[in-house]
Amino acid sequence: MMAAERKKILLVPLDPVHDVGLKLIRRALKEAGHDTLLLPPGLEPNEVVSKLLEQNGVDFVLVSRTIGYRVGELLAEFVDLVEACGVRERVILVVGGMAVRPELAAELGFDAGFGSGTTPEEVVAYVEGRPFVAGKERGTGKKKVDLTAGYSYAYRNREIEKQLDLITQEILTWVGNKTSPAVERARLAFSALRGEIEPGEFREKYLGYCDDLVRDYYNHRRLPNRTRLLDREELDALERHQHWEGISTAVREGLPRPAIFIQYGTGCPIMDIMHIKTCEAWGADGVVHFDPSWGARTEGLLAGYLAHSEDGTVITLENLRLLKEYLWPGTLWQVRAHRGLNTPETVVLAGEVGADLTKINMVYASLGAGMDPARMTVDGVEAIRWAVHYGLSFDVVTNEELCGVPAYKAFAGMLIVAHLARKMGGRPILQPLFCRSPEVMIYGQMKDNYIDYNAAKILALQGIIDAPLWPGAPIGFLTHTEDRVQSAVTTALHACLARSLGVEAISIASSDEAYAGGPIVAASRIDTLRGTYEGFRFFGSAGIEPTSRAQEWAQELVAGITRVLKDVASSGSFVQALYRGLLGSPEDGAYPGRVGRGTLLRKEPGEDV
Amino acid sequence: MFKVGFAGTAKNTGKTTALMYFLQQAFAGCQRVGLSGIGYDGEDLDHLTGLPKPRVFCPRGTIIATAQRCLARGTASCRLLEVLPVSNALGPICLAEVVNPGLAVIAGPNKRGDLRRTLKAFARGGCELVFVDGAFGRMSPFVEVDGLILATGAARNRALDCLVRETRALDRIFTLPAAVLKGAVEGENTIVIWGQGGGTIRFRETSLLSPELVQEVARAAASAEVISLPGAVPGRLLGKFSRELGEDLAGKTLIVSDPTKLLVLGEYVEAVAALDQIAAFGGRVMVRERIPLLAVTINPFYPREVNNTFCKDFIDGNLLKQALAAVTRVPVINVREGGPAYYLDTARREVVTIDN
């Protein structure tokens, strides 16, 4: 039954031959119960207007024409003729075709314009006066999703579960009464944000746990190198820049998975917002905040709207709030906390500001990001505790693979952190890398194809535990070149493989991310989002079939993981295992970090969160 | 309030450039100026050719009518005065005052009725002078303005003789004498024929859009005195009408609603050929509503297509100006000639004329 008022629509192919698009639209309009009359192609404007005048009560005239040489003039003459005949006020004129945009429609005198990619449903919605808020129908897939929903976290491999139990129990016991400057700052920040502590007292205590760089900033307004405060005019300009066009279509278009994440961190939160809005409009489901590497090696967080002239956007409460303000409500937002001296405090800020996800992995932070294993373990446990408090799920990344650590060792570390999170009530997401890692370059697992070893990783993890998987980060890492087309294609193919394997989410790079040598450009983000969209469209529900090697490698990975976990468990100390290289050794390319070494403190008796 | 339209015979004929000079001049005269347009102006690159376009700079105090979402697209800071009950393909149109000068994107009402409503809003806002920028060769909405500045040039046609012929035609059409309809036919908005004992014949149609209708109206008009054609009258079909009636046109008056109705489909030259033919047979053509032509601006620039893209090119501006000045009574101004000072002087004379 038709809900909307029946409309009379004249469909005009103002084109010598083409009317296919209008035929599709006519079918949708007829199905919706509207009266349609499709004119033949090749009529002159005066003939079309004659037909319009002959028909009584036409509500809409939908003109189709691909823009080309002198076509603008032809369309403008048509509109002018309708006006001169005295019927312009009575009909709504719409133009559609390749290269048509609303601006051009306005210039030509039409009431609306639809370009390539417009669906018949969108036109029906327009005719019925329903808001098609840049894709009500097409955008339905962009509702915020819980990546961990439906997963039991039940183990399918009991031996691995047993080893993980032993290791994580030891970790919790070891952390026991230890604390760190970061743990204390996180608690102070939490109290201050709730107004439970006077600003003066907070500042004094907080700065007591900070580096000179942070103290200088608060006490003397001395900014770190390559940073500056955004001025009022810049923030006002952002406020005025409100014509975001909204969401066009989800890359995964209506299907529940995988959610597509992009990573931002241009250094400037305003520029980040531009990138985020671009990616939202081109169908990204989520965005990941990248902070500068020096921020992770500094005790304490700065404050204010801070811009940074190199990679990574400084984490401050104000920057995060600004970014959150401009996020579309359906966009998932991850603030990384995994690899620095401010890990617990970052989780507190992310939770307070309203992030959906964070990122925690003390193994990677210790072996691939320069952090002292003991300090990072204490901070990591605290960060997980805060993530549980705020209901933030988090991924456990395995970027130590990029240093050369073989996948089975990296996965063992990831599973330890994930199991620890489960013990503490968290909902972790496993993040295996979909990359051409040093390991495969040496041992040749990707000599023939990129499918089998990536598939093996997923099959191995799926065989161990029923947990969500989020390959990253970004997928296809180290298969990208400076050629944007090549990069977009390899990203799209890895995305299709990930989708075929049934993962929950993927992170994709821009097509110039690996070789930008500086700021990346918005157009290159669109390359990979569009490429992935087309890949998903191409494969649909059809899958990619790995060879038998995938299963063999999956079994090898599981065996390797089991072996490593047994070694760690029998060593009796997770932290010592990190120092000793059981989860990644100097021979592999992993070195236990030194940042934060010797900074652990003893907790006051009876103190807890 | 005086309303000036800037119409072009085609895209890229210099409408916006001309408008900018007039806008500055009007501010020099301390007038409260309103600005709108029936297209989309102020973008840095042309939607179709990709070539740079003149930007629209608005001094402080300019009242602009544009799509509300375009306010943020320029650098001018604006204070919203009113959201009008009028919209275009970019959404609702608003009236806003420029509080910090800068560039603006103007996408105003693009149909006649909406332009009328917008002009009333300008009047409520206290504007003394309103400029309305055109789009492509669209003329019909300009029925609502008090005077027209017409931009033409190489972008319309690179052949000088064609531009001369067209400009002569436009001058002729815009200077057609005015007629006033009274009595029973005064409010008619369809084709009506009357006089000389044939009675009054009313047609259902407003416009002469098909050869069949031309024949039908011509047959009915054979013994009539007055033929009122309130809608569109394309030049070619007016020519056919003239040929159908031939010598029967002697003593007959054709009344067209306004000059824009003879300009549809860009058939000016054909329309004027028909006017000449009607005059030769002893008939005449008048308009119910005149739109005074104030000036013709010329632009020797044209976008030249090279390998599926466009580049800038020019014809001889002096030759063009001399040739067009010979066929129109209004001033002919080259937007690239003599610099702003010359242009402003010419513009001042025109604005003074408007004031008087």
Interface residues (C-beta under 8 A of the other chain):
Chain A: P45 N46 E47 V49 S50 L53 I67 Y69 G72 E73 A76 E77 V79 D80 L81 E83 A84 C85 G86 R88 E89 R101 P102 E103 L104 A105 A106 E107 L108 G109 F110 D111 A112 G113 R240 H241 Q242 H243
Chain B: A10 K11 I38 G39 Y40 E43 H47 L48 A67 R69 C70 L71 A72 R73 S77 S87 N88 A89 L90 A107 N110 K111 R112 G113 A135 F136 G137 R138 M139 S140 P141 N189 E205 T206 S207 L209 S210 P230 G231 A232 P234 L237 T260 K261 V264 L265 G266 E305
